[in-house]
Amino acid sequence: MQVLKQLENYKKVWLNIWLNIWLNIWLNIWLNIWLNIWLNIWLSIWLNIWLSIWLGIWLGIWLGIWLGIWLGIWLGI
């Protein structure tokens, strides 16, 4: 009776180990791939859009101000 309980416990332990290993491997691979792809795509798109918009706006404003000031000084206006 004791041997059967031990065998049953060993089966549970091995099943637990194998499930743990396979789930760990597959979840790691798939989450790594999908998160890498989606984060890469979305971050590149959104960072590209927002950085281009904000840099365009701020560089336009600051370059306009500073060029206006310096050209005004140099041209004596």
HELIX and SHEET records of a PDB file:
HELIX    1   1 GLN A    2  LEU A   75  1                                  74    
END                                                                             
